Amino acid sequence: MSLAAKTLPILYRDDWLIAVAKPSGLLVHRSDLDRHETRFAVQMLREQTGRAVWPLHRLDKGTSGVLLFALEREAGRLTSSQFERGEVAKTYLAVVRGHPDVCGEIDHPLAREADDHAGIVAGPPQAALTRYRRLAITELPYQVDRYPSSRYALLELRPLTGRRHQLRRHLKHIAHPIIGDATHGQGRHNRLFRELFECRRLLLAATGMELIHPVTGRTLCLHAPLAEDFSRILLQLGWSGAARDGSVPDAA
């Protein structure tokens, strides 16, 4: 889906919840940091469905993938409580600089970042935990740093807490920043991907979410296919199979 589209692809809908696939570059709601933006996921979905919707979590502007809304206030309150208690399982895919360990945990507290729109003020560090699994690696014959080639990896990420910009900040903390991250990444590697692959987005996608339905009590599993621009880059890197099933061996 492009930002020019007038509707958001619906991944799931019932009388209480609706999940859509958010494209990279679209804000969830208004932000003082992006005052020039005129389109937001909340606004688009309200126009698309003809009814009020309430976002239940956040995705960064550059992140694509599963975005969940409530269609009814009480269902929204009950679902939001699951997010607050850390009971919602979320899965992401990211392309990062370097070759991280095959798997690991990033246990690194993060200072609370201010959010004027949500009425959140900056605060002291809070516990933050992310688990990751390496799906594929590659080495490109281009010198970016002091080495004659540059290494990259495809990671599956599972945040166990929900701190603001947690994945981007955690990957920077272990020196494997996400490609396309203008704030926490490395400009030289971002520029290489723009030149080689015409990559003009953050290579982070929310691919899956699992929670308990607030009304039926059943487990709800949501999945979003990778956006076309993300899939194209993985294909060019030889990683399309790894993104699909997570079982393809590392490719050099």
N, C-alpha and C positions, 0 to 999 in steps of 0.2 A: 504493500500500500504506500502511495506517495502522500506527501503533505497536502497536495492539491485535491485529494479525494474529499468528498463531502460527507462520507459515512465511515464508521469504524467497523472492521470485521468483527462479527459477534461470535465468540467462542462457546458461550453457554448463556442460557436465559431461562428463568422460570418466573414465578409470581413475586419472588423476593430478591433475587440476585441476578446480576448480568455481568458477564466477563467479556472484554474485548481485547483485540490485539492492537496495542499502541505502537505507532511508528516512531522511529528515532526522530528527534527534532520537535516533537509535540509536547507542550507542557500539559500537566494534569489539570492545573488550575492557574489562575492569575498569580504572578510573582512580581515583587518590586524589583527583582534583579533583571527581569525581561519585560520591561514596561512597553516596549515596542511591539510585542506579540499581540495578535488580535484573535487567535484561535486557540482553544483549549479543549482537552478531552471532555471535561465536564459539560461545557457548552455544546460541543458537537453531539454528545450522546443524548442530552436533553432534547435537542432539535430532532435527532434521529428517532427517538422513541416517543416523543411527545409527552413526556412526564418527568417528574423530578428524579434525580439520581444523586447518590452520595458516594464519593470515593472512599474506599475502605483502607487504602494504603497508598504509598507514593512510589513512583518510578521517576528517576532523573529524566530531564528533558532528552538527553542523548540515548537513554536506554529504551529498547523496544521490547515488546512481549506482553505477557498476561497482566491485565489491569482489571481489578474487580471493583464493582460498584454495588450498592444496595438500591433496591427499588421501593423499599418500605423501611420506615425509621426503626422499628423495633428489631427487625432482622439485621439492620445495619449496626445497631447497638450491640447485639449479641455476637455478631461476626467481628466487630472491632475489638471486643474483649478477647477473642482468640488471638488476634494479632498482638495485643498488649501483653498477653501471657506467654507469648512465644510458642503458641501451639500450631501455628500455620507453617507447614513445610514448603520452602521455596527453593527452586533450582534455577541456576543461571548458567549461561555459557559465556566465556570471555576469551579473547585473544590477548596474550600478554607478552611482554619482552622477556627474553631469556628462557632458560629451561629450569623450572622449579622442580622440587622433589616429586616423585610419582604421586604421592598423596601427603596430606598434612593438615595441621590446624594452625590458624592464626589467632592467638589469644592476646589481644592488644587493646586496652581501654582507649576509648575515643572521647575527646571533649565534645560536649553537646554544642552543636552549631545552631546559631540563631535562625529562626524562620518567622519573619514578620507576618506573613499571611496566616500562619497557623497560631500566631501568638506565642511562639517559643523563643525564649531568650537563651543566650549562650550560658553554658554552665561547666562544672568540673567534669573530668573524665568519667565515663561510664563503662562498665564491663561490655566487651564486644568479642564475639567468637564467630569465626568463619572456618568451615571445612572445605577442602578442595581436593580434586582428583584430576590428574593429568591425563588427557585423552590422546594427544598427539603432539609431536614436536617437528620443527623443521629448522634448517639453517640456510639462509639466503646469502649468495656470494656478493654482498655489498657491505662496504665498510661504513659504519655509522659512528662507532666509538673507536677505541684504539685497536680493535681486532679487525682482521681482513674480511670477516664475515659477520652476520648478525643472526642471532638465535631468537626463535619465537615458539610459543606453545599455546595449545588450546586447552582450557581448563573448564571443568564442571565445578561450580561454586554452590555451596549451601550455607547461607547465613543463618546462624542459630539465634542471633539477636537482630534487632532492627534499627540500628543507629543510622543517622543521616549520612549518606554517601559512604556507608560502611565498606562495601566491596572495593570501591575505588581507593579509599584510604588504606584499607588493609593490604591490597596488592602493592601499593606504593611502599608501605612499611617493610615488606619483605623484598623490596628492590625488583619487583616484577610488575611494573605498572601496566594498566590496560591500554592497548593501542587506541588512539583517538581521544584520549582523555586530555583535554587542554589545560585542566587545572592541576591534576595529580600525576599526569604522565610525563613523557619526555618528548619534547618538540622534534628532535632529530628523527626519532623512530616514527612519529606521526607523519612527518613530511615524507619519509621513505614510502610509507603505505599509500599516501596520496599520489605520489609519483608512479609507483608500480601498479597499484590496484584501483586508483581513483577513489580511495577510501576517504569519505568526508563525514564520517560518523564515529561515535563511540562504539567499539566492538564489544558491547555487553548486551545480552538479551535475557529477559526473564522467560524461560521456556516452560516452566511447570510450577504448579501450586496445588497443595493438598490440604484440605481443612474439613471440619465437620459442618454439615449444612445446619444453619441455625434453627430451622423449622422441622425438617424431616429426620435429623439426627444421623443421616447417612454420610459416609465419606464422599467428599466431592473432589474429583481429580480433574484439574484444568491443565490443558496443554496448548501452547502456541507454536505454530511452525515458525522457523526463522524467516525474517524478512528477506526479500529478494537480494538486497544489497549485501547483507551479511552472508547469505548462502553463496553468492557469487564469489566473494573473497575466500571463503573456505574451499570452494571448488578450485580456485586458482592455486591455493596452497596445498591441494591434494588431500583435504581433510573432510570431504563431504560425508564419507562413511563414518568417520569418528563422531561427527555431530549427530548422525542419525541414530546410531545404536550404542555409542560409547565403548565399542569393543575392538575397534581397529587398532593394530599395534602402531607405535610411534613411527613416523616416516621422516627420514632425514632428507 
